[in-house]
Amino acid sequence: MLPGSIFYGRCGPPEFECSPPILESISTYESKLTEETIWYDDSIIEKLKQAEILTLAEVNSMPSKDNVQDIQTEIVKFIKIRTDRSFYIFCNMLKGHSNPLIQELGHDLREDARSVDDQSIDDILYGIPRIPQHHHVVRDSFVNAMGVALMKMNLSQGRLLVHGIRGSGKAMAVANSVRCIIKEKDHFYPSGAYWIKIGDISDDELSLKLRNLYRKLCDNPHPLAEGLSSISCALKQYCEDTMGKKYTLFVFQDIRNESFVKYLLFAKNVVIISPLAMSEKLNRFDYVFESPGQFEINQSLQVLASFQPNIDSTQWRDNQTISS
């Protein structure tokens, strides 16, 4: 059974173990984590519970708040017998602390594990499109808003809908956000993200795509029954029962048939990119963003400048017709 991705039943608290490199890193910094540094506060406990790292029973059994070191020791003990995902989320909590010394501890702990981690980030970006190097403008506010939603999903799971007119940059904005939060923030790590383009296809063609996804996910795939409902249920069951895939992010691009949505929301973390507003299915999503249909003036000038990099854009910026 692989460390960091252990099958478990639905009853009782989860029992796993981190992979050896993670355990080694925790051991190296254990005295700092349990005795030398005070990083515990109520928000840490709440986030660990929200991320399904601690159960309610474990939270209630924590030592008295008067003994912070005992609480920290207990939390570290639970991190060690959880999954690698728990370790990365814990490191991010420390790195996001208001105290610079605790931020440094989180950074050092993560870097120590990284030094012996032979998994490349690109290895867990399954089909995520690369960002074009030319004639591409990043809509910062749009990308950042999605990034915040994705970070929340990494902690407490959720479904995100990104819709808007075709050609408005939805897919590239999502790809940019996903790559950023995985590469720079260690979110959805180590399970990663899968990107599947759907498009204008039939039910049978969607069945084939989902079958292929099931085969990619499973080391030993079982025969699947016919029908979209059966395949979707099999994917849901696999993701729920396999800790290594339970928190994986799935991105489905270009959904043009609204009836497909129910078959694609089989996982805890799903992004749907569509030209459709999905007005009748909005209650199935935790986050909804509409892609801006037009560039702002600065973004328009960036596009023009990318085609003619040596041209002076001042006259365009000052032109009332263009700027309006």
N, C-alpha and C positions, 0 to 999 in steps of 0.2 A: 504494500500500500504506500503511495507516494506521500512524503511529508508535505505539509502545507496544503494538501487537497484530499482530505479524507472523507469518505462516505459516512453518513450518520443517519439515524432514524429521526423521526419527528418528535419523539418523547424525551423529556429531560434536557438538561443543559448540554450544549455541544462540547465534544471532546476531540481535540486534534493535537497536532504538534507543529511548530514552525520547522522550516527546513534547517539543516545543520549550520549553514552560513549565518542565518539569522540568529539562531541560538548562541552561536559563538560571539556575535556582535553584542548581544544582550549581556552575555557573561562578562565581556570586556568592560562594559560600562555599568555593570550591575550596582556597584557601590555608589556611583554618582546618581543612578536612578532611584535608589532606595534610601540612601543615607545622607549624601553630601549636598544634594540640591532639593529644594522644595518647589515642586512644580504642580502639586495637586491643588485643584479647586473644584467646586461643584459642577462647573461647566464641563470639565474633563469627564467626570462620571456620566453626565447626561449625554455627551457626544458618544462615549463608548457604548452606552446602552442603545442610543439611536442607531449606531452602526452595527448593531447586533453582535458586538464583541463581548459585552457583558449581559447576562440575563437579569431580570428584575430580582430574582431570588438572590443572585450573587451581589447585586447592589445593596439589597437590604441586609445582607450578612456581613457587610464591610465593618471593619473596626470603628470604634468611636472617632469622631472628627477631632478629638483632642490629641489623638496620636497619628499625626500625618505620616510619619515614616512607616508605620504599620500599614496604613492604607496604600501608600506607594508600593510597598513590598508586595501587597496582595494583588494590586493591579498588574505589576510586572510579572507576577506568577501566572496570572490569567493570560497575559499576552503571549507568554512562552508556550502555553498549551492551546493556543488558538492557531490561526493560519497566518501565512506570510502577509496576507492582506491586512490583518489586524496590526501587524508590526508597522507597515507603511502608513496606515492611518494614524497610529500612535506617534510616529515620527513627525508627521505633518501637524499634529496637534501641538507638539513641542515647538516646532519651527514657527507656528503661528502665535505663540505665547507673547505677551506684552513685555516680558523680561528678556533683554538681549542675551543674558547668560543661558537661559533655558532655550532660546532660539538656537544658540550655538551648540548646546548639548544635542538637540534634535538633529541638527545638520551633521554633527560629527558621528552620531549613531547611524544615520542613514548612509553616510559616505563610507563608514567602516564596512557595512554590509555590501555596499556597491563594489568595493574593492575585490570581493571574492565572488560576486554574482556574475556568472558567465552568460546570462541572458541579455541579449541586445533589446533595446526598446523597440527597434524596428521589427523584431520577431513577434511582437504582440499587437502590431498594427495590421490586422488582417484585412487587406484590401482598402485601407484608408487612402483616398486620393492624395497625391502630392500637390503642394501649392505651386502654381505656375510662377516662373521667375520673371516673366515679361508681361506687361499690359495687365497686371493684376493689382487691384486696389482693395485694401483691407478696410471694411467698414467697422472701425474700432468699437463704436458703442454697441453695434449689433452683435459682433463677435464676443465682446466682453460680457454682455448680458447672457448670452448662451453659455459662456464659460462659467459664470456664477451658478446657473441652473445645473450644469453638469457636475460641478463640484458638490452641490447639495445632493445630487443623485448618487454620487460616489459614497457619500456618508450614509444616506438614509433611503436610497433607491427612488425611482420615479420614472415617469413617461413624459417625453418632450415632443411636442409637435412644432415643426417649423414649416410655415406655409407662405405662399406668395406667388406672384406671377412668374411664369417661366423666364429664365434668363436674368433673374434679379440677384443671382449669386448665393442662393440658399445653400447649395451643396458645398461650395468652396468655403463659405463662412463656417458651416458645421465642421468640415474637415480641418479647418484651421484651429477651431476651438478644441476639437478632440485631440489633435496632435499636440497642441500646447499643454493641455492639462495632464496628458499622459507623460510627455517628455520632460516637462519642466516642473510638474507638481506631484508626480508619482501617483496620480489618481487612476483608478481602474487597473491597478498594478497588484499582482502580476497576471491577472486573468486577461486583460487587454480588451480590444474592441474589434468587432466584425462589421464590415461594410458590405451591404448587399444591394445592388441596383435592381429595381423591379421593373419600372416602365409600363408600357401599354401591353400587357400580356393576359393570357387566358387563365382560367382556374387550373387547368392541367399544367401549364407552364409554371405557375406559382408553386404547385405541388412539387414539381421537379426541383425548383430552387430550394425549397425547404428541406426536401430529402437530401440534397447535396450538402446543405448546411449541417444537417444532423450527422452525416457521415464525417464531415470535417471535425465536428465537436467530439464525437465518440471514438474512443480507442477500439471498442468492440461493439459496433452498432448492431442492434437487434432488427430483425425484419419489421417493417412498418406496414400498418394496415392502409388500405386505400382511403382517399378523401382528405381534404384540407383540415377538417376538424381533428381527425385522428393523428395526423402528422404534427399539428400544432400542439395537441395534448402531449404527444411523446416528447417534443422539445421542452415543453413546460416541466414535465416530470423529470427529465434528465437534468435540466438546469437547477431544479429544486433539490435534487438528491445528490448532485455532484458538487462538492464544495469548491473545486477548482474552476467551475463555470458559473456558480450561483450568482456572482456579482459582475459577470461580464457585461459589457456594453454592446448592444446590437443597434446598428444604424441601417434603416431601410430608406433608400433614395428613390424619389420620383414615383410615389404612390398615386396612380391615376384612377383607381377603382376603390371607392370608399368602403365597399363591402370586404376588402382584403384586410382592413385594419384589425378586425377581431382575431384573425389568424396570426398576426405579427406581434401582438402584445403578450407573448408567452413568457417573457423573461421579466426580471425585476427592473432592469434598466434598458429602455428602448427609446430610440429617437426615430420619429417618422418625418420624412421630408416630402412635401407634396405641394402641387399647385392648387390643391383643394383646401378650402377653409375648414372642412370637417365639422360644420356647425352642429350637426346632430350627434357628434361623438366627442365633443369637447370635454364632457364630464369624465372621459376615460383618460384624460391627460392631466398631469400635475403642473406642467409648464407649457405655455403656448406663446410663440413669437411669430409675428408677421414680418417677412422680409421687406425692407423699404423698396418701393418701386422706382425711385429716382436717386441719382447721385446728389450729394451736397456739392456746392461749388468747388470746394477744395478737392473732393474726390474726382470730379470731372476734369479738373486741371491736371491731376495726377495721371489720368488716362491719356490725355492729350500729350502731356510731357513724355510719357513712356514711348510714344511713337516718334516724337521729335524732341529728344532730350536737350538739345542746345538752344531751343527757342525760348524767348523771353515771354513769360505768361502774364506779365504785368498789365499789358493792354487788354487781355481777356478778363482779368480780375476786375479791372476798372470799368469794363463795358457794362452798362446798366442792363442791356438786353440779355447778355450771357449770365450775369450774376443773379438775375431774377428768375 
